[in-house]
Amino acid sequence: MELFVLLGDIDDQLECLGVYESREEARAQAKAYQATEKDTTIEGFVIERRQVGAAPKWGFLEDLREELEVDI
């Protein structure tokens, strides 16, 4: 099973905001988060695609991530 992890970029630190079944749902939740939270500390969002049960991997996996600007 593949999942999409929504992360908020706060001062070059990534904070997990949620986990979703599709990239579209993760993007929609990033947009909804911006509309409702009014959190000015988030500089952007990252969506990482992850496989449930996969072996652990070190570091940021560029081929599995998508960066979104604030006000997407």
C-alpha positions as CSV (number, residue, x, y, z in Angstrom):
1,M,0.0,0.0,0.0
2,E,1.3,3.4,-0.9
3,L,0.6,6.5,1.3
4,F,1.4,10.2,1.0
5,V,2.8,12.1,3.9
6,L,2.1,15.8,4.2
7,L,4.9,17.7,5.9
8,G,5.0,21.4,6.8
9,D,8.3,23.3,6.2
10,I,9.0,25.3,9.4
11,D,12.4,27.0,9.6
12,D,14.0,24.3,7.5
13,Q,12.5,21.6,9.7
14,L,9.8,19.3,8.5
15,E,6.7,18.6,10.7
16,C,4.3,15.8,9.8
17,L,0.8,17.2,9.3
18,G,-1.0,14.1,8.1
19,V,-0.9,10.9,6.0
20,Y,-3.3,10.3,3.1
21,E,-4.2,7.6,0.5
22,S,-3.6,9.8,-2.5
23,R,-1.4,12.7,-3.6
24,E,-4.5,14.7,-4.5
25,E,-5.9,14.3,-1.0
26,A,-2.6,15.4,0.5
27,R,-2.6,18.5,-1.8
28,A,-6.2,19.3,-0.9
29,Q,-5.4,19.0,2.9
30,A,-2.4,21.3,2.5
31,K,-4.7,23.9,0.9
32,A,-7.3,23.4,3.6
33,Y,-4.7,23.7,6.3
34,Q,-3.6,27.1,4.9
35,A,-7.2,28.3,4.8
36,T,-8.2,27.3,8.3
37,E,-5.0,27.4,10.4
38,K,-3.5,30.8,9.3
39,D,-0.2,29.4,10.6
40,T,2.4,32.0,9.4
41,T,5.3,29.8,10.5
42,I,4.8,27.3,7.6
43,E,7.0,28.3,4.7
44,G,5.9,25.5,2.4
45,F,4.7,22.0,2.2
46,V,6.3,18.7,1.1
47,I,4.4,15.5,0.1
48,E,6.4,12.3,0.4
49,R,5.2,9.1,-1.2
50,R,5.9,6.1,1.0
51,Q,5.3,2.4,0.8
52,V,3.8,0.7,3.9
53,G,6.1,-2.1,5.1
54,A,9.1,-1.0,3.0
55,A,12.6,-1.3,4.4
56,P,13.8,1.8,6.2
57,K,15.8,4.3,4.1
58,W,18.0,7.1,5.2
59,G,17.7,10.7,4.1
60,F,15.4,12.6,1.9
61,L,14.2,10.7,-1.1
62,E,14.1,13.3,-3.9
63,D,12.3,10.9,-6.3
64,L,9.5,10.3,-3.8
65,R,8.8,13.9,-2.8
66,E,7.0,17.0,-4.1
67,E,7.5,20.5,-2.7
68,L,4.5,22.9,-2.6
69,E,4.7,26.6,-2.1
70,V,2.4,28.3,0.5
71,D,-0.8,29.5,-1.2
72,I,-1.0,26.6,-3.5
